[in-house]
Amino acid sequence: MRIDPSLAETLRLVAEEGTLEAAARRQHMTPSAVSQRLKLLEQQLGQRLLVRAKPVRLTAPGEVVVRFARGQALLEQEASAALGLEAQGEHPRIGIAVNSDSLATWFVPALAEFAREHDAQLELQREDQDETARLLTTGSALAAVTSSPQAPPGYRSLRLGSIVYVAVASPAWKERWAGPTGQVDQDVLSRAPRIDYDASDDLQATWLRRAGVDPALAPRHLVPSTHELADAVVAGLGWGMVLTMQAEPLLASGELVDLGGEPVTSALYWQVAKAPSALLEGLTEAVLATARRELEQA
């Protein structure tokens, strides 16, 4: 059975908007007409495609259809642009999921490199690992920077390199907690506050375990922003794992001191839809080129 592209497009809009009413406004039709189109698509495919809640939830077959629709929409927009018909439709839109640390450091230059050669609307979504997988699965994002090497069906995974974190603190923090000896030992690390990105951040805990300290003993602050976390470390709120590309100038200026221990590395992967899209290929080339320059390559 062939998937009707126009009906699949309706499902895509419903998934993006979250309600039939909002999708109806985008398609310039009534909510009843949208509902009828969805029922027709479900009848044609013999599958339940979404749960009619607020917001709506896609079923597994619905996620497959939405991925198809997103790929079709991108290819149609590219073809229109190549034919000089941009004014008759939307500019190509590419949703990208990216983790906070990449977005705050190396990833935006990759997008700028892509934008110099291509005309597309880029919609960045800063998300954690679990949410990134959902965005790819539902088709809300066509590409992602993620720490997972396993790509969902319909996507390919390419290794980008690794980001490296070092344990650092402000001189004032070290003076307060390490005292005259300046020795940041297990006793100090079990008493002194650290800074985590959020409740699920395991970077600092990983470093503590390697240092022989139970992470549960140490108090922690939560600062959910890459830039602000580094600022909080500089201000002396606590020690933290900071990206080397952020830490190096601050170490050189004396605003931070290195606490030693082994750096913590995290491998990154680029997951991108397999659609035969020149825009996605151009985006992938720009991301890979920037990653080769900015990330640690094994």
Backbone as CSV, one residue per row, in Angstrom:
resi,resn,N_x,N_y,N_z,CA_x,CA_y,CA_z,C_x,C_y,C_z
1,MET,0.846,-1.203,0.000,0.000,0.000,0.000,0.880,1.251,0.000
2,ARG,0.624,2.141,-0.937,1.368,3.392,-1.041,0.891,4.381,0.024
3,ILE,1.841,5.094,0.648,1.485,6.129,1.618,1.110,7.393,0.861
4,ASP,-0.069,7.906,1.102,-0.522,9.134,0.451,0.246,10.312,1.049
5,PRO,1.098,11.001,0.246,1.912,12.088,0.805,1.088,13.222,1.409
6,SER,-0.047,13.552,0.803,-0.839,14.666,1.326,-1.465,14.318,2.675
7,LEU,-1.896,13.072,2.831,-2.446,12.650,4.119,-1.344,12.532,5.169
8,ALA,-0.175,12.058,4.746,0.958,11.970,5.675,1.374,13.357,6.149
9,GLU,1.268,14.341,5.257,1.588,15.721,5.627,0.637,16.223,6.705
10,THR,-0.621,15.856,6.614,-1.577,16.240,7.657,-1.177,15.646,9.001
11,LEU,-0.785,14.386,9.013,-0.349,13.758,10.258,0.893,14.457,10.807
12,ARG,1.807,14.838,9.926,3.015,15.548,10.364,2.659,16.848,11.066
13,LEU,1.751,17.606,10.479,1.366,18.888,11.068,0.659,18.693,12.404
14,VAL,-0.166,17.669,12.495,-0.837,17.383,13.767,0.201,17.041,14.839
15,ALA,1.196,16.235,14.465,2.239,15.859,15.425,3.046,17.074,15.864
16,GLU,3.340,17.973,14.928,4.121,19.165,15.255,3.334,20.139,16.116
17,GLU,2.061,20.316,15.806,1.251,21.315,16.507,0.680,20.789,17.822
18,GLY,0.483,19.495,17.917,-0.017,18.917,19.153,-1.519,18.770,19.236
19,THR,-2.265,19.498,18.386,-3.731,19.393,18.383,-4.238,19.438,16.953
20,LEU,-5.436,18.877,16.749,-6.050,18.917,15.429,-6.422,20.342,15.060
21,GLU,-6.821,21.132,16.049,-7.245,22.509,15.775,-6.090,23.340,15.229
22,ALA,-4.931,23.218,15.853,-3.773,23.994,15.399,-3.315,23.538,14.018
23,ALA,-3.335,22.230,13.784,-2.967,21.718,12.465,-3.962,22.170,11.410
24,ALA,-5.237,22.248,11.776,-6.264,22.707,10.833,-5.997,24.135,10.395
25,ARG,-5.561,24.978,11.324,-5.255,26.368,10.958,-4.099,26.423,9.970
26,ARG,-3.094,25.583,10.141,-1.961,25.585,9.218,-2.354,25.072,7.843
27,GLN,-3.332,24.164,7.795,-3.751,23.611,6.503,-4.972,24.323,5.923
28,HIS,-5.439,25.358,6.631,-6.580,26.148,6.156,-7.805,25.263,5.907
29,MET,-8.094,24.426,6.894,-9.285,23.584,6.830,-9.859,23.454,8.238
30,THR,-10.985,22.794,8.349,-11.626,22.646,9.652,-11.013,21.475,10.420
31,PRO,-11.097,21.496,11.763,-10.625,20.342,12.538,-11.320,19.046,12.134
32,SER,-12.597,19.146,11.757,-13.320,17.957,11.313,-12.691,17.371,10.060
33,ALA,-12.288,18.248,9.135,-11.650,17.773,7.907,-10.308,17.114,8.212
34,VAL,-9.555,17.696,9.151,-8.282,17.093,9.553,-8.524,15.711,10.141
35,SER,-9.524,15.601,11.007,-9.841,14.312,11.621,-10.217,13.272,10.569
36,GLN,-10.985,13.688,9.572,-11.389,12.766,8.514,-10.185,12.295,7.704
37,ARG,-9.241,13.196,7.457,-8.040,12.831,6.703,-7.196,11.824,7.503
38,LEU,-7.120,12.031,8.802,-6.363,11.096,9.632,-7.021,9.717,9.645
39,LYS,-8.344,9.694,9.754,-9.061,8.419,9.739,-8.866,7.704,8.409
40,LEU,-8.880,8.466,7.316,-8.682,7.871,5.998,-7.287,7.262,5.892
41,LEU,-6.288,7.978,6.391,-4.918,7.462,6.344,-4.796,6.190,7.186
42,GLU,-5.411,6.186,8.355,-5.372,4.992,9.200,-6.074,3.817,8.521
43,GLN,-7.183,4.088,7.841,-7.894,3.026,7.133,-7.054,2.480,5.986
44,GLN,-6.392,3.375,5.258,-5.572,2.946,4.126,-4.408,2.061,4.574
45,LEU,-3.801,2.423,5.704,-2.620,1.698,6.171,-2.963,0.564,7.124
46,GLY,-4.208,0.544,7.600,-4.605,-0.501,8.534,-3.877,-0.425,9.857
47,GLN,-3.518,0.805,10.261,-2.757,1.000,11.490,-3.316,2.195,12.248
48,ARG,-3.287,2.115,13.573,-3.598,3.290,14.376,-2.351,4.164,14.429
49,LEU,-2.485,5.421,14.047,-1.324,6.280,13.872,-1.102,7.256,15.013
50,LEU,-2.144,7.604,15.746,-1.943,8.513,16.870,-3.023,8.323,17.914
51,VAL,-2.671,8.735,19.131,-3.618,8.740,20.243,-4.165,10.153,20.346
52,ARG,-5.482,10.272,20.255,-6.097,11.602,20.248,-6.229,12.138,21.671
53,ALA,-5.111,12.664,22.170,-5.063,13.301,23.486,-4.593,14.732,23.274
54,LYS,-4.373,15.474,24.334,-3.846,16.837,24.231,-2.595,16.963,25.094
55,PRO,-1.407,17.023,24.462,-1.205,16.955,23.014,-1.354,15.526,22.488
56,VAL,-1.543,15.422,21.177,-1.662,14.100,20.567,-0.351,13.335,20.738
57,ARG,-0.429,12.028,20.711,0.761,11.180,20.814,0.780,10.220,19.634
58,LEU,1.907,10.157,18.974,2.049,9.242,17.851,2.253,7.821,18.346
59,THR,1.674,6.870,17.633,1.999,5.465,17.854,3.281,5.156,17.083
60,ALA,3.814,3.954,17.255,5.026,3.574,16.523,4.813,3.651,15.006
61,PRO,3.696,3.131,14.452,3.465,3.312,13.013,3.320,4.788,12.637
62,GLY,2.719,5.585,13.522,2.585,7.010,13.251,3.928,7.698,13.148
63,GLU,4.880,7.290,13.988,6.224,7.866,13.926,6.876,7.575,12.582
64,VAL,6.653,6.372,12.065,7.207,6.008,10.752,6.627,6.907,9.663
65,VAL,5.328,7.125,9.702,4.675,7.955,8.684,5.147,9.401,8.784
66,VAL,5.322,9.917,9.993,5.777,11.300,10.152,7.207,11.456,9.645
67,ARG,8.073,10.470,9.893,9.431,10.542,9.344,9.379,10.597,7.826
68,PHE,8.517,9.785,7.235,8.339,9.807,5.777,7.888,11.184,5.317
69,ALA,6.918,11.764,6.024,6.379,13.065,5.626,7.424,14.162,5.740
70,ARG,8.243,14.120,6.805,9.277,15.141,6.959,10.299,15.054,5.834
71,GLY,10.678,13.833,5.474,11.613,13.671,4.366,11.025,14.142,3.054
72,GLN,9.754,13.814,2.810,9.088,14.256,1.588,8.995,15.780,1.529
73,ALA,8.675,16.404,2.663,8.545,17.860,2.696,9.872,18.525,2.367
74,LEU,10.960,17.993,2.924,12.272,18.576,2.658,12.646,18.435,1.191
75,LEU,12.410,17.260,0.611,12.742,17.050,-0.798,11.899,17.947,-1.703
76,GLU,10.627,18.125,-1.366,9.760,18.997,-2.157,10.237,20.447,-2.091
77,GLN,10.627,20.887,-0.904,11.107,22.258,-0.753,12.413,22.471,-1.506
78,GLU,13.290,21.474,-1.483,14.541,21.578,-2.236,14.261,21.661,-3.734
79,ALA,13.344,20.846,-4.217,13.008,20.869,-5.640,12.409,22.212,-6.034
80,SER,11.540,22.758,-5.189,10.939,24.065,-5.473,12.004,25.143,-5.553
81,ALA,12.972,25.082,-4.625,14.045,26.072,-4.633,14.885,25.953,-5.897
82,ALA,15.167,24.716,-6.310,15.972,24.507,-7.515,15.263,25.010,-8.765
83,LEU,13.929,25.004,-8.731,13.138,25.470,-9.871,12.776,26.948,-9.771
84,GLY,13.300,27.607,-8.741,12.999,29.026,-8.564,11.593,29.289,-8.093
85,LEU,11.016,28.350,-7.360,9.626,28.482,-6.913,9.528,28.736,-5.417
86,GLU,10.592,29.294,-4.791,10.591,29.474,-3.343,9.405,30.292,-2.863
87,ALA,9.000,31.267,-3.657,7.926,32.162,-3.214,6.601,31.436,-3.041
88,GLN,6.466,30.251,-3.663,5.201,29.528,-3.587,5.129,28.585,-2.386
89,GLY,6.186,28.490,-1.626,6.168,27.577,-0.479,7.140,28.022,0.585
90,GLU,7.269,27.193,1.602,8.170,27.501,2.693,9.615,27.272,2.269
91,HIS,10.516,28.008,2.931,11.926,27.673,2.776,12.162,26.320,3.436
92,PRO,13.105,25.545,2.923,13.390,24.251,3.543,13.683,24.416,5.033
93,ARG,13.110,23.543,5.846,13.272,23.616,7.294,13.920,22.335,7.792
94,ILE,14.969,22.483,8.597,15.675,21.328,9.146,15.701,21.451,10.664
95,GLY,15.054,20.519,11.333,15.107,20.465,12.791,16.343,19.703,13.238
96,ILE,17.072,20.273,14.202,18.309,19.659,14.692,18.271,19.608,16.214
97,ALA,18.468,18.438,16.771,18.577,18.286,18.224,20.058,18.277,18.602
98,VAL,20.406,19.011,19.649,21.816,19.127,20.027,21.921,19.294,21.532
99,ASN,22.956,18.706,22.113,23.154,18.834,23.553,23.717,20.216,23.890
100,SER,23.527,20.630,25.124,23.857,21.989,25.548,25.335,22.319,25.369
101,ASP,26.232,21.397,25.733,27.661,21.696,25.669,28.126,21.916,24.234
102,SER,27.622,21.121,23.295,27.987,21.324,21.888,27.434,22.641,21.365
103,LEU,26.194,22.943,21.721,25.569,24.179,21.261,26.325,25.397,21.776
104,ALA,26.853,25.312,22.989,27.533,26.452,23.604,28.959,26.635,23.107
105,THR,29.498,25.654,22.392,30.913,25.737,22.028,31.160,25.601,20.526
106,TRP,31.180,24.389,20.004,31.698,24.184,18.658,30.639,24.106,17.574
107,PHE,29.355,23.895,17.924,28.366,23.532,16.909,27.885,24.707,16.068
108,VAL,27.711,25.873,16.659,27.196,27.022,15.904,28.112,27.393,14.733
109,PRO,29.453,27.381,14.892,30.303,27.635,13.722,30.061,26.661,12.570
110,ALA,29.703,25.421,12.879,29.379,24.457,11.816,28.140,24.895,11.060
111,LEU,27.140,25.395,11.784,25.918,25.872,11.136,26.198,27.103,10.286
112,ALA,27.058,27.988,10.783,27.403,29.189,10.016,28.103,28.817,8.713
113,GLU,28.969,27.810,8.778,29.647,27.333,7.566,28.632,26.788,6.568
114,PHE,27.666,26.027,7.054,26.607,25.496,6.194,25.775,26.618,5.589
115,ALA,25.410,27.610,6.399,24.517,28.684,5.952,25.155,29.567,4.890
116,ARG,26.476,29.616,4.840,27.136,30.431,3.807,26.894,29.880,2.408
117,GLU,26.588,28.589,2.314,26.426,27.953,1.010,25.002,27.483,0.724
118,HIS,24.156,27.438,1.752,22.819,26.863,1.582,21.761,27.753,2.208
119,ASP,20.578,27.734,1.602,19.447,28.517,2.104,18.448,27.570,2.750
120,ALA,18.406,27.586,4.062,17.476,26.719,4.787,17.199,27.327,6.151
121,GLN,16.035,27.004,6.694,15.696,27.408,8.054,16.152,26.306,9.008
122,LEU,16.997,26.679,9.957,17.497,25.718,10.932,16.784,25.939,12.260
123,GLU,16.197,24.888,12.784,15.489,24.963,14.065,16.218,24.090,15.076
124,LEU,16.978,24.733,15.967,17.759,24.002,16.959,16.906,23.697,18.180
125,GLN,17.043,22.490,18.654,16.331,22.059,19.855,17.355,21.498,20.831
126,ARG,17.549,22.221,21.934,18.532,21.795,22.931,17.877,20.764,23.844
127,GLU,18.338,19.532,23.738,17.665,18.456,24.459,18.673,17.481,25.044
128,ASP,18.240,16.723,26.045,19.079,15.677,26.600,18.977,14.423,25.736
129,GLN,19.708,13.378,26.148,19.824,12.179,25.325,18.478,11.511,25.043
130,ASP,17.670,11.323,26.082,16.394,10.638,25.886,15.477,11.427,24.965
131,GLU,15.430,12.733,25.145,14.555,13.564,24.326,15.052,13.628,22.887
132,THR,16.367,13.615,22.699,16.930,13.617,21.349,16.463,12.394,20.569
133,ALA,16.497,11.240,21.205,16.041,10.015,20.540,14.580,10.131,20.139
134,ARG,13.759,10.730,20.994,12.333,10.881,20.678,12.140,11.819,19.500
135,LEU,12.893,12.916,19.463,12.750,13.883,18.379,13.115,13.262,17.034
136,LEU,14.141,12.422,17.019,14.510,11.740,15.781,13.452,10.717,15.392
137,THR,12.986,9.972,16.351,12.012,8.919,16.074,10.714,9.492,15.519
138,THR,10.274,10.614,16.063,9.025,11.217,15.602,9.204,12.043,14.341
139,GLY,10.456,12.302,13.943,10.681,13.134,12.774,10.696,14.612,13.067
140,SER,10.565,15.007,14.346,10.629,16.430,14.686,12.007,16.996,14.393
141,ALA,13.023,16.142,14.473,14.380,16.525,14.086,14.856,15.570,13.001
142,LEU,15.552,16.120,12.023,16.112,15.302,10.949,17.574,14.987,11.187
143,ALA,18.168,15.602,12.213,19.570,15.356,12.537,19.788,15.679,14.009
144,ALA,20.864,15.129,14.569,21.125,15.359,15.990,22.595,15.135,16.305
145,VAL,23.085,15.894,17.276,24.363,15.610,17.922,24.028,14.875,19.212
146,THR,24.577,13.686,19.381,24.196,12.855,20.515,25.379,12.026,20.987
147,SER,25.298,11.532,22.206,26.346,10.658,22.736,26.062,9.190,22.443
148,SER,24.944,8.908,21.808,24.588,7.521,21.499,25.080,7.132,20.106
149,PRO,25.795,6.014,19.983,26.238,5.578,18.653,25.136,4.899,17.852
150,GLN,24.039,4.517,18.518,22.971,3.770,17.860,21.922,4.723,17.299
151,ALA,21.780,4.719,15.980,20.789,5.580,15.332,19.461,4.849,15.217
152,PRO,18.342,5.569,15.322,17.037,4.931,15.132,16.837,4.544,13.669
153,PRO,15.848,3.715,13.369,15.586,3.321,11.978,15.390,4.545,11.083
154,GLY,15.995,4.493,9.898,15.869,5.596,8.957,16.945,6.650,9.094
155,TYR,17.873,6.459,10.030,18.959,7.416,10.255,20.297,6.688,10.197
156,ARG,21.347,7.428,9.883,22.698,6.874,9.958,23.470,7.611,11.046
157,SER,24.469,6.952,11.602,25.242,7.514,12.703,26.702,7.640,12.293
158,LEU,27.275,8.828,12.478,28.664,9.103,12.124,29.391,9.636,13.356
159,ARG,30.562,9.096,13.649,31.310,9.561,14.819,31.928,10.929,14.538
160,LEU,31.762,11.849,15.475,32.285,13.203,15.323,33.630,13.389,16.007
161,GLY,33.858,12.695,17.094,35.026,12.917,17.941,34.572,12.961,19.387
162,SER,35.404,13.499,20.247,35.076,13.538,21.670,35.263,14.940,22.229
163,ILE,34.396,15.295,23.182,34.607,16.501,23.963,35.244,16.087,25.286
164,VAL,36.116,16.948,25.798,36.923,16.616,26.973,36.635,17.618,28.083
165,TYR,36.435,17.101,29.279,36.156,17.930,30.452,37.293,17.781,31.464
166,VAL,37.675,18.891,32.100,38.689,18.863,33.151,38.080,19.390,34.446
167,ALA,38.570,18.874,35.572,38.090,19.309,36.884,38.807,20.591,37.278
168,VAL,38.043,21.643,37.516,38.627,22.947,37.826,37.847,23.618,38.955
169,ALA,38.480,24.622,39.547,37.841,25.423,40.587,38.490,26.798,40.586
170,SER,37.887,27.731,41.284,38.477,29.061,41.414,39.557,29.030,42.491
171,PRO,40.540,29.923,42.424,41.536,30.004,43.500,40.897,30.234,44.868
172,ALA,39.829,31.039,44.911,39.160,31.304,46.190,38.530,30.034,46.755
173,TRP,37.913,29.237,45.875,37.334,27.966,46.324,38.414,27.070,46.894
174,LYS,39.537,26.965,46.196,40.620,26.091,46.649,41.179,26.568,47.977
175,GLU,41.329,27.880,48.128,41.857,28.419,49.385,40.911,28.119,50.546
176,ARG,39.614,28.252,50.294,38.645,28.015,51.364,38.605,26.559,51.790
177,TRP,38.568,25.650,50.820,38.332,24.251,51.142,39.616,23.448,51.344
178,ALA,40.686,23.813,50.671,41.937,23.067,50.818,42.832,23.653,51.901
179,GLY,42.584,24.911,52.256,43.341,25.524,53.345,44.788,25.804,52.976
180,PRO,45.640,26.003,53.975,47.038,26.387,53.734,47.816,25.357,52.922
181,THR,47.455,24.076,53.051,48.208,23.044,52.327,47.916,23.068,50.831
182,GLY,46.741,23.530,50.449,46.356,23.530,49.043,46.113,22.147,48.488
183,GLN,45.985,21.155,49.367,45.821,19.769,48.935,44.337,19.432,48.795
184,VAL,43.896,19.200,47.563,42.505,18.813,47.318,42.440,17.290,47.347
185,ASP,42.247,16.752,48.553,42.264,15.303,48.730,40.843,14.754,48.863
186,GLN,40.746,13.478,49.181,39.433,12.844,49.283,38.563,13.482,50.354
187,ASP,39.178,13.891,51.457,38.411,14.531,52.524,37.799,15.836,52.039
188,VAL,38.586,16.641,51.328,38.082,17.915,50.798,36.957,17.662,49.802
189,LEU,37.159,16.724,48.902,36.170,16.469,47.854,34.870,15.894,48.406
190,SER,34.916,15.237,49.548,33.695,14.696,50.146,32.911,15.762,50.903
191,ARG,33.548,16.918,51.193,32.878,17.988,51.936,32.535,19.199,51.078
192,ALA,33.359,19.473,50.086,33.230,20.706,49.305,32.147,20.567,48.231
193,PRO,31.442,21.640,47.925,30.362,21.558,46.928,30.891,21.468,45.501
194,ARG,30.171,20.709,44.699,30.441,20.648,43.264,29.258,21.271,42.537
195,ILE,29.412,21.470,41.226,28.330,22.024,40.415,27.992,21.028,39.316
196,ASP,26.749,20.560,39.298,26.242,19.696,38.237,25.329,20.503,37.322
197,TYR,25.238,20.057,36.070,24.351,20.718,35.108,22.893,20.547,35.521
198,ASP,22.508,19.312,35.822,21.158,19.025,36.309,21.218,17.749,37.129
199,ALA,20.062,17.277,37.567,20.032,16.124,38.465,20.575,14.855,37.817
200,SER,20.551,14.774,36.486,21.030,13.575,35.797,22.483,13.692,35.344
201,ASP,23.127,14.825,35.584,24.518,15.044,35.181,25.431,14.120,35.981
202,ASP,26.203,13.293,35.282,27.064,12.311,35.947,28.548,12.627,35.786
203,LEU,28.885,13.752,35.159,30.290,14.061,34.890,31.101,14.193,36.176
204,GLN,30.625,15.052,37.078,31.356,15.268,38.319,31.403,13.995,39.152
205,ALA,30.286,13.261,39.172,30.239,12.013,39.933,31.237,10.993,39.385
206,THR,31.374,10.938,38.063,32.348,10.032,37.448,33.758,10.363,37.902
207,TRP,34.097,11.653,37.883,35.438,12.085,38.297,35.666,11.778,39.775
208,LEU,34.655,11.999,40.618,34.782,11.713,42.050,35.015,10.227,42.298
209,ARG,34.277,9.391,41.594,34.460,7.948,41.782,35.874,7.528,41.407
210,ARG,36.407,8.112,40.341,37.780,7.798,39.951,38.772,8.258,41.014
211,ALA,38.408,9.318,41.741,39.270,9.833,42.811,39.055,9.096,44.125
212,GLY,38.171,8.093,44.120,37.925,7.316,45.318,36.956,7.938,46.286
213,VAL,36.099,8.836,45.803,35.144,9.537,46.658,33.727,9.124,46.273
214,ASP,32.905,8.857,47.270,31.500,8.545,47.029,30.767,9.839,46.670
215,PRO,30.225,9.960,45.448,29.551,11.208,45.054,28.390,11.580,45.964
216,ALA,27.774,10.598,46.611,26.629,10.882,47.476,27.022,11.692,48.702
217,LEU,28.307,11.690,49.060,28.754,12.422,50.245,28.873,13.919,49.992
218,ALA,29.154,14.290,48.752,29.461,15.693,48.450,28.193,16.479,48.124
219,PRO,28.049,17.681,48.681,26.914,18.534,48.303,27.073,19.026,46.876
220,ARG,25.962,19.388,46.260,26.055,19.861,44.882,25.045,20.961,44.615
221,HIS,25.442,21.855,43.702,24.548,22.872,43.160,24.165,22.443,41.745
222,LEU,22.996,22.868,41.285,22.548,22.587,39.920,22.479,23.888,39.140
223,VAL,23.224,23.959,38.029,23.241,25.144,37.166,23.033,24.664,35.732
224,PRO,21.795,24.717,35.213,21.470,24.092,33.924,21.818,24.939,32.700
225,SER,23.057,25.359,32.601,23.525,26.108,31.430,25.029,25.942,31.336
226,THR,25.526,25.618,30.147,26.959,25.404,29.975,27.760,26.645,30.325
227,HIS,27.368,27.802,29.789,28.107,29.035,30.065,28.007,29.420,31.529
228,GLU,26.788,29.365,32.081,26.589,29.791,33.459,27.235,28.823,34.448
229,LEU,27.321,27.550,34.089,28.015,26.611,34.963,29.485,27.000,35.085
230,ALA,30.118,27.302,33.946,31.518,27.738,33.986,31.657,29.040,34.772
231,ASP,30.719,29.964,34.584,30.753,31.223,35.335,30.634,30.967,36.836
232,ALA,29.777,30.008,37.207,29.592,29.691,38.623,30.861,29.100,39.228
233,VAL,31.592,28.303,38.447,32.862,27.765,38.924,33.864,28.896,39.123
234,VAL,33.943,29.801,38.162,34.846,30.952,38.284,34.494,31.788,39.510
235,ALA,33.201,31.924,39.789,32.750,32.732,40.924,33.007,32.056,42.264
236,GLY,33.365,30.770,42.254,33.670,30.080,43.500,32.509,29.355,44.136
237,LEU,31.400,29.197,43.392,30.239,28.507,43.953,30.548,27.043,44.251
238,GLY,31.385,26.450,43.433,31.777,25.060,43.615,32.785,24.684,42.541
239,TRP,33.287,23.455,42.611,34.161,22.991,41.543,33.301,22.280,40.498
240,GLY,33.844,22.108,39.300,33.069,21.443,38.271,33.926,20.959,37.128
241,MET,33.326,20.119,36.296,33.964,19.654,35.073,33.604,20.634,33.962
242,VAL,34.613,21.257,33.389,34.412,22.285,32.373,35.095,21.834,31.089
243,LEU,34.458,22.101,29.966,35.037,21.745,28.669,36.410,22.388,28.498
244,THR,37.354,21.637,27.931,38.706,22.164,27.770,38.722,23.448,26.954
245,MET,37.859,23.545,25.939,37.849,24.749,25.111,37.356,25.968,25.891
246,GLN,36.614,25.745,26.962,36.232,26.829,27.859,37.283,27.051,28.937
247,ALA,37.851,25.963,29.444,38.733,26.043,30.604,40.113,26.601,30.278
248,GLU,40.644,26.306,29.092,42.029,26.665,28.794,42.322,28.154,28.958
249,PRO,41.526,29.071,28.394,41.832,30.494,28.605,41.664,30.930,30.056
250,LEU,40.744,30.315,30.785,40.526,30.669,32.191,41.654,30.142,33.071
251,LEU,42.215,29.005,32.722,43.388,28.498,33.427,44.604,29.375,33.145
252,ALA,44.738,29.790,31.888,45.877,30.632,31.517,45.836,31.986,32.215
253,SER,44.636,32.516,32.432,44.493,33.830,33.075,44.542,33.753,34.593
254,GLY,44.515,32.538,35.141,44.528,32.380,36.586,43.165,32.443,37.235
255,GLU,42.104,32.555,36.428,40.753,32.592,37.000,40.303,31.225,37.497
256,LEU,40.922,30.178,36.963,40.644,28.819,37.406,41.952,28.098,37.696
257,VAL,41.866,27.079,38.545,43.005,26.205,38.804,42.580,24.773,38.504
258,ASP,43.533,23.986,38.030,43.276,22.589,37.682,43.335,21.741,38.947
259,LEU,42.318,20.921,39.164,42.289,20.050,40.335,42.989,18.721,40.088
260,GLY,43.499,18.521,38.877,44.200,17.286,38.573,43.234,16.156,38.259
261,GLY,43.733,14.950,38.361,42.912,13.800,38.010,42.787,13.659,36.507
262,GLU,42.228,12.536,36.076,42.079,12.294,34.646,40.901,13.078,34.084
263,PRO,41.069,13.679,32.914,39.918,14.311,32.250,38.841,13.269,31.946
264,VAL,37.628,13.731,31.795,36.508,12.867,31.415,36.144,13.183,29.970
265,THR,36.106,12.177,29.133,35.783,12.385,27.721,34.419,11.795,27.395
266,SER,33.764,12.407,26.422,32.454,11.932,25.966,32.446,11.926,24.444
267,ALA,32.235,10.754,23.860,32.185,10.642,22.402,30.868,11.208,21.885
268,LEU,30.940,11.890,20.750,29.753,12.478,20.134,29.527,11.868,18.754
269,TYR,28.255,11.777,18.380,27.878,11.200,17.088,26.879,12.124,16.394
270,TRP,26.939,12.103,15.073,26.006,12.847,14.235,25.038,11.839,13.640
271,GLN,23.782,11.954,14.009,22.749,11.087,13.465,21.880,11.910,12.532
272,VAL,21.729,11.437,11.304,21.050,12.219,10.276,20.173,11.303,9.433
273,ALA,19.035,11.831,8.997,18.097,11.051,8.194,18.750,10.598,6.891
274,LYS,18.355,9.415,6.431,18.920,8.852,5.209,18.267,9.394,3.940
275,ALA,17.402,10.384,4.060,16.732,10.955,2.889,17.765,11.484,1.895
276,PRO,17.539,11.270,0.580,18.493,11.739,-0.431,18.408,13.250,-0.612
277,SER,18.873,13.984,0.381,18.720,15.435,0.404,20.071,16.122,0.274
278,ALA,20.185,17.026,-0.701,21.421,17.795,-0.857,21.664,18.686,0.351
279,LEU,20.597,19.208,0.947,20.756,20.056,2.131,21.305,19.260,3.310
280,LEU,20.760,18.075,3.538,21.258,17.262,4.644,22.700,16.830,4.405
281,GLU,23.050,16.563,3.155,24.436,16.205,2.850,25.361,17.393,3.094
282,GLY,24.923,18.588,2.685,25.726,19.783,2.930,25.886,20.066,4.408
283,LEU,24.812,19.882,5.157,24.869,20.086,6.603,25.819,19.078,7.244
284,THR,25.733,17.833,6.814,26.611,16.799,7.361,28.071,17.114,7.078
285,GLU,28.377,17.568,5.879,29.758,17.917,5.535,30.280,19.040,6.425
286,ALA,29.457,20.064,6.662,29.881,21.189,7.497,30.099,20.753,8.942
287,VAL,29.208,19.918,9.456,29.335,19.447,10.840,30.579,18.577,11.003
288,LEU,30.813,17.666,10.064,31.981,16.795,10.160,33.275,17.590,10.053
289,ALA,33.313,18.574,9.156,34.525,19.380,8.994,34.833,20.169,10.263
290,THR,33.811,20.763,10.855,34.019,21.528,12.083,34.423,20.614,13.232
291,ALA,33.793,19.457,13.316,34.132,18.509,14.382,35.581,18.053,14.278
292,ARG,36.065,17.853,13.061,37.466,17.434,12.897,38.420,18.502,13.413
293,ARG,38.029,19.776,13.287,38.887,20.866,13.767,38.785,21.068,15.274
294,GLU,37.591,20.925,15.830,37.337,21.360,17.202,37.314,20.238,18.241
295,LEU,37.020,19.021,17.836,36.886,17.928,18.796,38.124,17.041,18.791
296,GLU,38.314,16.340,19.881,39.436,15.412,19.971,39.144,14.193,19.105
297,GLN,40.100,13.853,18.252,39.937,12.723,17.351,40.786,11.557,17.843
298,ALA,40.163,10.407,17.994,40.879,9.228,18.501,41.864,8.725,17.453
